Amino acid sequence: MRRTFSTQGNNQHDKRPNRRIRVLATALVAVVVASLGIWLAPAALAVADGQDVPDNRYAFTAFLSMPLITRPDGSTYASGCSGALVAPAWVITAGHCAHDGARNRINGPPRYEIDIMVDSPTRSGHGQNRHAVEVVQSPTHDVALLRLDRPVFGVVPVLLSHSKPKSGDVLRLAGWGSTDAEADLTHRPDRLQTGLVEVDATTETDVLVHGLAPHPTTSACPYDSGAPYFRRAGVVFFLVATEVEGPDCPHDQDETTARIDTIANWITAQILGH
């Protein structure tokens, strides 16, 4: 589940002196983008204040379902995350999505069933279903790689970005999370949601972003953990970051995402080494 933290520690990175100016500017961008016909579906309230993803788009996005997680006291619960296919047999997601039931991240075989679906714009659709058989945690980032029981066929994985994100870069978010800040599985829409964000700043491990379109409050919600932030170059897509944490959605503040270019070589080494 995506952790919903307070804004403490995030807003200090916002270097813009006047948020009203930014909100007005991003609203204007949203109008211009819409007028150019880039958005092909009506707005919907998920990936908070995002939009429906049309059929046959972003097939590499992964819907993760954990139907039975056991806590240390023996009680159980269900959860979910988002992710992306980075190789035919590998999905990337948030490191905190794979734990031991007590929120301690794990490597090796999953401690509970992690069902994964790709190649479908809806949870109720007929995508390609797989199971995670191994977890590999990044030693530096809140990122985990999940090895699948068998490869995915006919879907082009998202490529790894090796370029440092710059302030002002525009990225697309696509996720399977809730429609609001309520961490309730019933609050997730059936269809994959998307929106645009803008990069504010970077650290060695994180990329800080804020909503851009269709609204300044376009933002990740619970169960969007691990969701990809990507850019397009011609006919291919490059993964720039993955969802980590942020204020309760919807919001127009900074969202913390895991930076991919600084671990791209590590990701490749894990995939090629198995």
C-alpha positions in Angstrom: 0.0 0.0 0.0 1.2 3.5 -0.7 2.2 5.2 2.5 0.3 8.5 3.2 2.6 10.8 5.1 2.3 14.4 6.2 3.9 17.1 4.2 6.7 17.5 6.7 10.1 17.5 4.9 8.5 17.8 1.4 7.5 21.4 1.0 11.0 22.7 2.0 12.1 21.6 -1.5 9.6 23.8 -3.3 11.7 26.7 -4.5 8.8 28.6 -6.0 8.1 31.8 -4.0 4.4 32.1 -5.0 2.3 28.9 -5.3 -0.6 30.8 -6.7 1.4 31.8 -9.7 2.4 28.2 -10.2 -1.2 27.0 -9.9 -2.4 29.5 -12.4 0.4 28.7 -14.8 -0.2 24.9 -14.6 -3.9 25.4 -15.1 -3.1 27.4 -18.2 -0.9 24.6 -19.4 -3.7 22.1 -18.8 -6.0 24.2 -21.0 -3.4 24.5 -23.8 -2.7 20.7 -23.6 -6.4 19.9 -23.8 -6.9 22.3 -26.7 -4.2 20.5 -28.7 -6.1 17.2 -28.4 -3.5 15.4 -26.4 -6.1 14.1 -23.9 -8.3 11.5 -25.5 -10.6 10.7 -22.6 -12.8 12.7 -20.1 -11.4 13.5 -16.7 -11.9 11.1 -13.8 -11.0 11.4 -10.2 -8.2 8.9 -9.8 -4.5 9.0 -9.7 -6.2 11.8 -7.9 -7.6 14.3 -10.5 -6.2 12.3 -13.4 -7.8 10.7 -16.5 -8.8 7.3 -17.9 -6.1 5.6 -20.0 -7.5 4.6 -23.4 -7.3 1.0 -24.6 -4.0 -0.1 -26.0 -1.9 2.5 -24.1 0.9 1.9 -21.6 0.6 -1.9 -21.7 3.8 -2.1 -19.6 2.0 -0.8 -16.5 1.5 -3.5 -13.9 -1.3 -4.0 -11.4 -0.1 -5.8 -8.3 -2.6 -7.6 -6.0 -1.8 -9.1 -2.6 -5.0 -10.9 -1.5 -3.7 -12.4 1.7 -1.0 -10.7 3.8 -0.5 -12.1 7.3 0.5 -9.8 10.2 2.7 -10.9 13.1 -0.5 -11.3 15.2 -1.9 -13.8 12.7 -4.6 -11.4 11.3 -4.7 -10.9 7.6 -5.5 -8.2 5.1 -5.4 -7.5 1.4 -3.5 -4.8 -0.4 -2.2 -3.7 -3.8 0.5 -1.7 -5.5 1.4 -0.5 -9.0 4.5 -1.1 -11.1 5.9 -1.5 -14.6 7.4 -4.2 -16.8 11.1 -3.5 -17.3 12.0 -6.9 -18.9 9.8 -9.8 -20.1 10.1 -11.6 -16.7 10.7 -8.6 -14.4 8.4 -5.9 -12.9 9.6 -2.9 -10.9 7.6 -1.5 -7.9 8.2 0.2 -4.6 10.4 -1.7 -2.1 7.9 -1.3 0.7 5.4 -3.2 -1.4 7.3 -6.5 -0.6 7.6 -7.1 3.1 7.2 -9.8 5.8 3.8 -8.7 7.1 5.5 -6.5 9.7 6.6 -3.9 7.1 10.2 -5.2 7.0 11.3 -5.3 3.4 12.4 -8.7 2.2 14.6 -10.3 -0.5 14.1 -13.7 -2.0 10.7 -15.6 -2.2 7.7 -13.4 -1.4 6.1 -14.0 2.0 2.6 -13.7 0.5 1.1 -14.1 -2.9 1.8 -11.2 -5.3 -0.4 -11.5 -8.4 0.6 -9.3 -11.3 -1.4 -8.3 -14.4 0.0 -6.3 -17.4 -1.4 -5.6 -20.9 -4.8 -4.5 -19.8 -6.2 -1.0 -19.3 -8.7 -2.3 -16.7 -8.5 -4.5 -13.6 -11.5 -6.5 -14.9 -9.9 -7.0 -18.3 -8.2 -10.0 -19.7 -4.5 -9.1 -19.4 -1.5 -11.3 -18.9 -1.5 -12.7 -15.4 1.7 -13.7 -13.6 3.0 -14.4 -10.1 6.1 -13.0 -8.4 8.5 -15.7 -7.4 11.5 -13.6 -6.2 12.0 -10.2 -4.7 15.2 -8.2 -5.2 15.4 -5.0 -3.1 17.5 -2.0 -4.1 20.1 -1.3 -1.4 19.8 2.4 -1.8 16.3 3.3 -3.2 12.7 2.4 -2.2 12.6 0.1 -5.2 12.1 -3.6 -5.6 12.3 -5.9 -8.7 9.9 -8.8 -8.9 10.9 -11.8 -11.0 7.8 -13.4 -12.6 7.0 -17.1 -12.8 7.0 -16.8 -16.6 7.8 -14.1 -19.1 5.2 -11.7 -20.5 4.7 -11.9 -24.3 3.9 -9.2 -26.9 4.4 -6.3 -24.5 7.4 -3.9 -25.0 8.9 -3.2 -21.5 9.5 0.4 -20.5 13.1 1.4 -21.0 15.3 2.6 -18.1 16.3 6.3 -18.3 20.0 7.0 -17.8 19.6 10.8 -17.8 19.3 12.9 -14.7 15.8 14.5 -14.5 15.9 18.3 -14.6 13.7 20.9 -13.0 10.8 21.6 -15.3 10.8 18.2 -17.0 7.3 16.9 -17.7 6.6 13.2 -16.9 3.5 11.0 -17.2 2.2 9.0 -14.2 0.1 5.9 -14.7 -1.2 4.0 -11.7 -3.8 1.7 -10.3 -4.4 3.5 -7.0 -7.4 4.8 -5.1 -9.6 7.7 -6.1 -8.8 9.5 -2.9 -6.7 9.4 0.3 -8.8 6.6 1.7 -6.7 3.4 1.8 -9.6 1.2 0.8 -9.4 -1.3 -2.0 -13.0 -0.5 -3.0 -11.9 3.1 -3.8 -9.8 2.1 -6.8 -11.3 2.7 -10.2 -11.5 -0.2 -12.7 -9.5 1.6 -15.3 -5.9 2.6 -15.2 -5.4 6.3 -14.5 -2.9 8.8 -15.8 -1.8 12.5 -15.5 1.2 14.8 -16.1 3.6 16.0 -13.4 6.5 18.4 -13.4 9.9 17.8 -11.8 10.8 20.3 -9.0 14.1 18.9 -7.8 16.3 15.8 -7.4 18.4 14.1 -4.8 20.7 11.1 -5.4 17.8 8.8 -4.7 14.6 10.8 -5.2 12.8 13.0 -7.7 10.4 15.6 -6.3 7.4 16.3 -8.6 4.1 18.2 -8.5 0.9 17.9 -10.5 0.6 19.6 -13.8 -2.3 18.3 -15.9 -5.2 17.8 -16.1 -5.0 19.6 -12.8 -2.4 21.1 -10.4 -3.7 18.5 -7.9 -3.1 15.5 -10.1 -1.2 13.2 -7.7 -0.7 9.7 -6.6 -3.0 8.0 -4.1 -2.9 4.8 -1.9 -2.0 1.7 -3.9 -0.1 3.8 -6.4 3.2 2.8 -4.7 5.6 1.7 -7.4 3.7 3.4 -10.2 5.8 4.5 -13.1 6.7 8.1 -14.0 7.9 8.1 -17.6 8.6 10.2 -20.7 8.2 9.4 -24.3 10.8 9.6 -27.0 9.5 8.7 -30.4 7.7 5.3 -30.1 9.4 4.2 -26.9 9.0 5.1 -23.2 11.7 5.7 -20.7 11.1 5.1 -16.9 12.3 8.1 -15.0 11.0 7.4 -11.5 8.6 5.3 -9.5 6.1 6.3 -6.8 7.2 6.3 -3.1 5.2 8.7 -0.9 3.5 12.0 -0.5 0.8 14.1 1.2 -2.8 12.9 1.2 -4.2 13.1 -2.3 -5.3 15.1 -4.1 -2.7 17.7 -3.5 -0.5 20.3 -5.3 2.6 19.8 -3.2 5.7 17.8 -3.8 5.5 14.0 -4.3 8.5 11.9 -3.5 9.4 9.4 -6.2 12.4 7.0 -6.6 15.0 8.1 -9.1 15.8 5.5 -11.7 18.9 6.8 -13.6 21.1 6.4 -10.6 20.2 2.7 -10.3 19.6 1.8 -13.9 22.9 -0.1 -14.1 22.0 -2.0 -11.0 18.6 -2.9 -12.3 20.1 -4.2 -15.6 22.7 -6.2 -13.6 20.0 -7.9 -11.6 17.9 -8.8 -14.7 20.9 -10.2 -16.6 22.3 -12.0 -13.6 19.3 -14.2 -13.1 
